[in-house]
């Protein structure tokens, strides 16, 4: 479903960033570190949306979208 796709993308972004830091010995800037927190919040909201889809999961999906938007605004 859409919630699972958002979950994968929201969790994948900070995990990929962390992976590239390790693979290429990169040091993240302060902004990069701050940008990851809203992605984790978005992933958590998307997971909750997937699990509670029949009980208002769509509202949680909007919360996940807001988390991704906040991360973009920080960037």
Wavefront OBJ file of the C-alpha trace (Angstrom):
o trace
v 0.000 0.000 0.000
v 0.976 3.661 -0.093
v 1.775 3.710 3.610
v 4.387 0.975 3.197
v 5.977 2.800 0.280
v 6.208 5.993 2.328
v 7.635 3.974 5.214
v 10.368 2.540 2.992
v 11.241 5.902 1.466
v 11.178 7.823 4.750
v 13.346 5.259 6.527
v 15.535 4.711 3.477
v 16.687 8.318 3.192
v 18.492 8.558 6.560
v 19.707 4.968 6.313
v 21.233 5.644 2.898
v 22.806 8.838 4.215
v 24.333 6.919 7.112
v 25.531 4.200 4.762
v 27.293 6.621 2.448
v 29.010 8.210 5.434
v 30.458 4.858 6.389
v 31.293 3.704 2.877
v 32.983 6.919 1.791
v 34.251 8.136 5.179
v 32.134 11.280 4.995
v 31.402 13.452 8.004
v 27.826 14.772 8.057
v 27.187 18.440 8.597
v 24.947 19.657 11.420
v 22.101 20.321 8.983
v 22.252 16.765 7.663
v 21.906 15.396 11.170
v 18.927 17.656 11.948
v 17.255 16.666 8.697
v 17.109 12.994 9.678
v 14.802 13.387 12.688
v 11.691 14.378 10.686
v 12.328 11.444 8.351
v 12.258 9.054 11.314
v 9.036 10.671 12.537
v 7.576 10.269 9.046
v 8.599 6.608 8.958
v 7.008 5.993 12.342
v 3.776 7.713 11.273
v 3.726 5.705 8.032
v 4.211 2.472 9.966
v 1.346 3.396 12.280
v -0.771 4.276 9.238
v -0.087 0.892 7.683
v -0.973 -0.921 10.895
v -4.057 1.181 11.667
v -5.312 1.830 8.146
v -8.928 0.987 8.933
v -8.927 3.180 12.056
v -7.810 6.524 10.706
v -4.588 5.545 9.034
v -5.071 8.191 6.372
v -4.641 10.934 8.959
v -1.391 9.350 10.053
v -0.293 9.266 6.426
v -0.784 13.033 6.290
v 1.378 13.282 9.393
v 4.060 11.273 7.612
v 3.866 13.653 4.657
v 4.254 16.588 7.030
v 7.373 14.995 8.510
v 8.925 14.651 5.072
v 7.975 18.256 4.362
v 9.664 19.437 7.551
v 12.837 17.598 6.539
v 12.729 19.325 3.157
v 12.180 22.699 4.843
v 15.231 22.148 7.069
v 17.291 21.397 3.949
l 1 2 3 4 5 6 7 8 9 10 11 12 13 14 15 16 17 18 19 20 21 22 23 24 25 26 27 28 29 30 31 32 33 34 35 36 37 38 39 40 41 42 43 44 45 46 47 48 49 50 51 52 53 54 55 56 57 58 59 60 61 62 63 64 65 66 67 68 69 70 71 72 73 74 75
